[in-house]
Amino acid sequence: MEKDEAINVLGGALASCSSDPVTGFFRDGHCNTCAADAGSHTVCAVMTAEFLAYSKYVGNDLSTPRPEFRFPGLKPGDKWCLCASRFLQAHDEGCAPQVDLEATHRRACEIVPLNILQSHAAGSSG
C-alpha cells in the first residue's frame, strides 16, 4: 500500500499524532492515509471523556482495551487518528474533540471543511 503524501491541513509536513498509544491507519504514529483507508483515519484528535462516551454510544468503543488488536484503549488526553466522517458526526452532535491541525492529514478536508477543523484546533481560544 502506497501512502499518500504526508501533508497536513495547513500545507506543511504531517506531524506525529501519537506514538503512545501508537495510532494511524499504518500504526506509524501519524494520520497517514492511502486508497485502502476506507475510513479516512486522518483527523488527529485529542480524546475527551465526552467524545469517548459518544463514540462508544454510536458503536465505536475506543475506551476498552483490545489486546488482540494491540489496542490499549484510549483515555481523555490521548491523541488518536479518527475517521474524518466520525469527527464530522461528532461535530454535528456538539461533542467533537479538539484537533491537532499539524498532525491532521490534508485528505481530512475531503470530508470535513477546514473551517470546522480549525474551530476545534487544540490550543485555540475559539
Sequence and secondary structure as in RCSB ss.txt:
>XXXX:A:sequence
MEKDEAINVLGGALASCSSDPVTGFFRDGHCNTCAADAGSHTVCAVMTAEFLAYSKYVGNDLSTPRPEFRFPGLK
PGDKWCLCASRFLQAHDEGCAPQVDLEATHRRACEIVPLNILQSHAAGSSG
>XXXX:A:secstr
      BBTTSSB     BTTB TTTTSSS    TT TT EEEEEE  HHHHHHHHHTT   SS BGGGTB    
TT EEEEEHHHHHHHHHTT   EE GGGSBGGGGGTS HHHHHHTBTT   
